[in-house]
Structure formats: structure tokens, C-alpha cells
Amino acid sequence: MRAEKYIEDMVAQGCHHFTTESAIKAIGGSDEAVRAKLRRLKRRGTIASPMRSFYVVVPPEYRRLGCVPAEHFIDQLMEEIGEPYYIALLSAAARHGAAHQRPQSLQVMVPKNRPPVECGQVRVVFIARSDLERMPVTEVNTPHGYLRYATPELTALELVGYPRHAGGLNNAATVLGELAEEIDRDLLLEAAKLAPVGWSQRLGYLLELVEEPRLAEVLLPFVEKQAHSYIPLRRAEGVAGATRSSRWKVVINVAVEPDE
């Protein structure tokens, strides 16, 4: 079978990804001959390879990117890798309507450190969280299959738990203000119980800062019971001379200024 025919037949059946192994079985011939055919298709821009031996079909409208958007293949890629995942942080916030600053890369939570995926102009950044299988996620049905996203409540907590990946505390606070209307109070408390209490301390402080007392108040009894010491609002900064929030047991060692 011609490699082009293999691609056409696959797309006609609604499949837009494949592995080298599956191509070798379907096309026939020697392994090296099939790999050479795939290299030619890749040079033409017909297919792209986000990961070794994993390919996606690139329709004409995405040829300028040199790949398809990461949301089109991330679920299939993670299935091929054999690891759980969920789309997180700014990528999840954008999905939930907080699109103040869309990340340049798709942010994906995985169990262990993994190098980023780069495919043309498309990039996937992985963030490690060993206990991710306990985290609340929502499955979204898309034209490209089901995608797993952090819930709005988990997203809020992770924005303060991973501030570097959230664009810093200023941006995290801005996104929290946009995300707030999607957050359920009861589900926020349940998600908080799965995270370090320090995340709830910082989140409660920031929620009050962005004038979301409805959400902050549900965290306060949890923090009062579980938080036994003060923590810095920004971990990388010193705390000498900084004011303190006795309500949240947070040392306010940086001024947070969300965008209007």
C-alpha cells in the first residue's frame, strides 16, 4: 500500500494519528522503506511527529504551524505513553473561561518529570505531580476525543501552588478573578483537602484580594484548623520586615497587583 493511501484511508475512518509500528503493518515492505516514506510525508508537511514513532496527520489549515494544535493529539499521545494526565493551570483556566493570558504552550500535569514536546510551532509543557490520579478532573468531549481538564476548583489551587507556571502571582490573581464565577464553594473545599494547606492559605488571601469573599470564606475554617505556621506569600522572597495576615497565616512579602 502507498503511504499516501494509508493516510487517506485512516482519515476517512476518523483517525488522525498513528504509530510507526502500525504504519509498517498496514503499508507493508521493509521497516526502513516505510520509515523513508514517512520521512517524505513529514518533509511535505502532510504528517508531523510530536514524539518519536508517534505521528499526527496535518490538514492544510494547520500546515503553517507544522503540526496540529496540541489539544488534537494530547489524549492519544498520553495513551501511547501509558501515563495519566490532565490539562492544567493556565490551559485549564482558559478552558473554563479565564482567558486573560492564554499560555503559549499547553500545560499538562503528569506523574513524573518529562521533557516538553515540540512539534512545529506547537509546544506541550509537562508539570510533575505524583498524586495527580487523586485530583478532581472533568472530561470534555471534543471533535478529537475526550480531554481531561483540571476542574475550576483544582485549577484555582494549582495556580497558587505552581505560581511559576501561572506567570507569577500577579497573573495568578488576575486569572483567579476571572475564574471565580466557575468555582463551586463545596468542591473548592474538597479540592483543598487534597492539597498542601499552604496552597489554601495563599489562595484564601488572594481571593480576598480580588474581592471574592464568597470563596475565601469557605477556606477559612479549614485553614484555621490545619495551618500551624506562617508561610511566605512568595516562596522565593525574604520575609524580614514584611507585614502578616493573621487571618490566613501568610507573610505578605510581595505586593500582588492583579490587572484591572
C-alpha positions in Angstrom: 0.0 0.0 0.0 1.2 3.5 -0.8 1.8 5.6 2.3 -0.4 8.4 1.0 -3.3 5.8 0.6 -2.7 4.7 4.2 -3.1 8.2 5.4 -6.2 8.9 3.3 -7.9 5.7 4.5 -7.1 6.4 8.1 -8.5 9.9 7.9 -11.6 8.7 6.1 -12.2 6.4 9.2 -11.9 9.4 11.5 -8.4 8.6 12.8 -5.8 11.3 12.7 -2.8 9.7 14.5 -0.7 6.6 14.1 2.5 5.0 15.2 5.4 3.8 13.2 4.6 0.2 14.1 1.0 0.5 12.8 2.2 2.1 9.6 4.7 -0.7 9.0 2.0 -3.3 9.4 -0.5 -1.5 7.1 1.8 -0.3 4.4 4.0 -3.4 4.1 7.5 -3.7 2.9 10.7 -3.4 5.0 10.8 -1.3 8.1 13.4 1.1 6.6 11.3 1.5 3.4 8.2 2.5 5.4 10.2 4.9 7.6 11.6 6.5 4.5 8.1 7.0 3.1 7.0 8.6 6.4 10.0 10.9 6.4 9.0 12.1 2.9 5.5 12.8 4.1 6.8 14.7 7.1 9.0 16.9 4.8 6.0 17.7 2.8 4.1 18.7 5.9 1.4 16.0 5.4 2.3 14.5 8.8 4.2 15.6 11.9 5.8 13.8 14.8 5.2 15.2 18.3 7.2 12.2 19.8 9.4 9.5 18.4 7.3 6.9 16.5 4.1 8.8 17.1 2.6 10.8 14.1 -0.4 13.1 13.5 -2.0 14.0 10.2 -1.7 17.7 9.5 -4.6 19.1 7.4 -3.8 22.1 5.1 -5.2 24.7 7.5 -2.5 23.8 10.1 0.5 23.4 7.7 1.8 26.8 8.7 2.1 25.5 12.3 4.0 22.5 11.2 1.6 20.4 13.4 -1.9 20.3 14.7 -2.9 22.1 18.0 -1.8 20.0 21.0 -5.4 19.5 22.1 -5.9 17.4 18.9 -3.4 14.8 20.0 -2.6 15.0 23.7 -5.0 12.4 24.8 -3.8 9.9 22.2 -0.2 10.7 23.0 -0.6 10.1 26.7 -2.4 6.9 25.9 0.6 5.8 23.8 3.0 6.8 26.6 0.8 4.9 29.1 0.6 7.7 31.7 -2.4 9.5 33.3 -2.7 13.2 32.7 -4.9 16.3 32.9 -4.6 19.7 31.2 -3.9 22.1 34.0 -3.1 25.7 35.2 -3.4 28.4 32.6 -4.5 26.0 29.9 -7.3 24.7 32.1 -8.2 28.2 33.2 -8.6 29.3 29.6 -10.9 26.3 29.0 -13.1 27.4 32.0 -13.4 30.9 30.6 -10.4 32.7 32.3 -8.6 33.6 29.1 -6.8 36.7 30.3 -3.4 35.3 29.3 -3.5 32.2 27.2 -0.3 30.2 27.6 2.0 29.8 24.6 2.2 26.1 25.5 -0.3 23.5 26.5 0.3 22.8 30.2 -0.2 19.2 31.1 0.1 17.6 34.6 1.7 14.2 34.6 3.1 11.8 37.3 6.8 12.5 36.8 9.1 14.9 35.1 9.1 14.7 31.3 10.7 16.9 28.7 8.5 19.2 26.7 7.0 18.2 23.4 7.8 20.4 20.4 6.1 19.9 17.1 6.5 22.7 14.6 5.2 25.8 16.4 3.2 23.7 18.9 4.6 23.1 22.4 3.4 21.0 25.3 4.9 21.6 28.8 4.6 18.9 31.4 4.4 19.6 35.1 5.0 16.7 37.5 2.5 15.9 40.3 2.9 12.4 41.8 -0.6 12.3 43.2 -2.4 13.5 40.2 -4.7 10.5 40.0 -6.4 11.6 43.2 -7.2 15.0 41.7 -10.6 16.1 40.6 -10.9 16.4 36.8 -13.6 16.9 34.2 -13.7 15.1 30.9 -14.6 17.3 27.9 -15.9 15.7 24.7 -14.3 17.4 21.7 -14.2 16.6 18.0 -10.8 15.0 18.7 -11.9 12.8 21.6 -12.2 13.2 25.3 -9.8 15.5 27.0 -9.1 15.6 30.8 -9.0 19.0 32.4 -8.4 20.1 36.0 -11.7 21.3 37.5 -12.0 25.1 38.1 -11.5 24.4 41.9 -8.3 22.4 41.3 -7.1 25.0 38.8 -7.5 27.7 41.4 -5.4 25.8 43.9 -2.7 24.9 41.4 -2.4 28.5 40.2 -1.1 29.4 43.7 0.7 26.0 44.1 2.7 26.4 40.9 3.0 30.2 40.5 6.0 30.0 38.2 3.8 28.1 35.7 1.0 30.5 36.2 3.0 33.5 35.1 3.7 34.7 38.7 1.3 35.8 41.5 0.1 38.9 39.7 -1.1 36.9 36.8 -2.4 34.1 39.1 -4.5 36.7 40.9 -5.9 38.1 37.7 -6.9 34.7 36.4 -8.5 33.8 39.8 -10.7 36.9 39.5 -11.9 35.7 36.1 -12.2 32.0 37.1 -14.1 32.7 40.3 -17.6 32.5 38.9 -16.9 29.0 37.7 -15.8 27.8 41.2 -18.2 25.8 43.4 -17.6 26.5 47.1 -18.2 22.9 48.3 -16.0 21.5 45.6 -13.3 24.0 46.4 -13.1 22.8 50.0 -13.0 19.2 48.8 -10.1 20.0 46.4 -8.3 22.0 49.2 -8.2 18.9 51.4 -6.2 17.1 48.7 -3.5 19.8 48.5 -0.9 21.2 50.9 -2.6 23.6 53.4 -0.2 26.3 52.3 -2.0 26.5 49.0 -5.3 27.2 50.8 -3.5 29.9 52.8 -2.2 31.7 49.8 -5.4 31.1 47.8 -7.6 32.5 50.6 -5.5 35.6 50.8 -5.6 36.2 47.0 -9.3 35.5 46.8 -9.9 38.3 49.3 -7.5 40.5 47.4 -9.6 40.1 44.2 -12.8 40.6 46.1 -14.1 37.1 46.1 -15.1 36.7 49.8 -17.7 34.1 48.9 -15.0 31.7 48.0 -12.4 32.8 50.6 -14.8 32.2 53.5 -15.2 28.5 52.7 -11.5 28.0 53.0 -11.0 29.9 56.3 -12.2 27.3 58.8 -10.0 24.7 57.0 -7.0 27.0 57.2 -7.7 27.9 60.9 -7.8 24.2 61.8 -4.9 22.9 59.6 -2.4 25.8 59.3 0.0 25.7 62.2 2.6 28.3 61.0 3.0 31.3 58.8 4.2 30.9 55.2 5.5 33.5 52.8 3.2 34.6 50.1 6.0 34.3 47.6 8.4 31.5 48.4 11.5 32.9 46.7 11.4 36.2 48.6 12.7 37.0 52.1 10.3 37.8 54.9 12.2 40.3 57.0 10.1 43.3 57.8 7.1 42.0 55.8 3.5 42.5 57.1 1.5 39.5 58.1 -2.1 38.3 57.6 -3.1 36.7 60.8 -6.3 35.6 59.2 -4.5 33.4 56.6 -1.2 33.0 58.4 0.6 34.5 55.3 3.6 36.7 55.4 2.9 39.3 52.7 6.5 39.6 51.4 5.4 40.7 47.9 2.8 43.2 46.6 0.4 41.4 44.4 -1.2 43.6 41.8 -3.8 41.9 39.6 -4.7 43.5 36.2 -7.9 45.5 36.1 
